[in-house]
Amino acid sequence: MIKTYGYTDNTQLSPHFNAQEFRCKCGREHDFQIDDDLITKLEAIYAALNCSKIIVTSGFRCVAHDKAVKGSGTGQHTLGKAADICCYGQDDQPISSKTVCCKAQDTGFTGIANITAAYIYTHVDVRSSGKWYGDEVHGNSTVTDDFYKYFGDEDMKGIDVSVHNGKIDWQKVKAAGIDFAVLRAGYGKLAKQKDDRFEENYAGAKAAGIPVGAYWYSYAMDEDEACQEADVFLSVIKGKQFEFPVYFDLEEKKQFDLGKEKVSAIMRAFLERVEAAGYFVGLYGSASSLTTHTADDIKSRYTIWLAHWVDKTNYSGAYGIWQNSEKGSVDGISGNVDLDIGYKDFPTIIKAKGLNGYGKELNPPAPAAEDGITVEVTVDGKKYSGKLNKA
């Protein structure tokens, strides 16, 4: 039940939470709301983590304050169903948000997310429909259906390859600890520009049990050419299944010379066309090009594959995969190979959405036509039935 409290109300809601902790921090004195279920679950997580205290950094938000902190103005905080918290252990040190997310999942919170790269602040809510399990370091979308799986292991180790990497021993790659691979499917707008080792790499990675994504390298100079490239890409990947996104790779200087507006239009044309065909699409780009030549709406709508060959990236936008080296070494591959780090549970997300070849058949075949018909006749008051076959 959602209850309304006055600004100065200091009702003790439960053993560890007082109404004052949840009032809006906009600076104005107004009523606020709290859902009883939120308090019940906060007490449950308090006990599950054996907390010494839980600090509520944000509880109820009025619409204006929610928008001021970059919310939608209609989210769970405005309904009294959410809290941003920092949990402390018996040693008076913050408990990792990774641990809190897992326990919040066990407790039954339907909205859960790590908030910052420090991994000590956690959003929890008791939304009444659907689930949202997020990691706001990498955007605002759902990242998993199981935080134990998402946070339980180290970040996923990946590679991206093309014909330039030669013949690959995928069984050795798997044994080397590679968790995923993004394969170049081809480039340009002609069918003959399919990557010469795409089929071989796809089959090899799949046989080794390595989840795969794909990418298409672009030379498009306008939206029409981008659509042509998208159509060829779709023809190349048709009939295959990808556990990771399929990406658009635009990085030619002559393209960037067109300027941000035209480059962004090219990106949209390709991405929208492939997305409409039932794929989870993304954009590959350098930290520089994502900042200077990519419109904000693209970066917020599509998952980003960041290319930045440094030990620690200073790119501030959201991204799901980080290509952090072009000079990696992996058993089973001769010479250098691009190395990637994956942060999202893409296989779970993509399969749950029914994308990238994992959806239901959209147009199932019609039943085969029969060559005859069944008839019923009456002779001398008696009924007879049977099948008449076409002559």
Buried (B, 14 or more C-beta within 10 A) or exposed (E): EEBEBEEEBEEEBEEBBEBBBBBBBBEEEEEBBBBBBBBBBBBBBBEBBEBBEBEBBBBBBBBEBBBEEEBEBEBBBBBBBBBBBBBBBEEEEBBBBBBBBBBBBEBEBBBBBBBEEEBBBBBBBBBEEEEBBBBBBBBBBBBBBEBEEBBEEEEBBBBBBBBEBEEBBBBBBBEBEBBBBBBBBBBBBEEEBBBEBBBBBBEBBBEBEBBBBBBBBBBBBEBEBBBBBBBBBBEBBEEBBBBBBBBBBBBBEEBBEBEBEBBBBBBBBBBBBBBEBBBBBBBBBBBEBBBEBBBEEBBEBBBBBBBBBEEEBEBEBBBBBBBBBEEBEBEBBEEBBBBBBBBBBBBBBBBEEEBBBBBEEEEEEEEEEEEEEEEEEEEEEEEEEEEEEEE
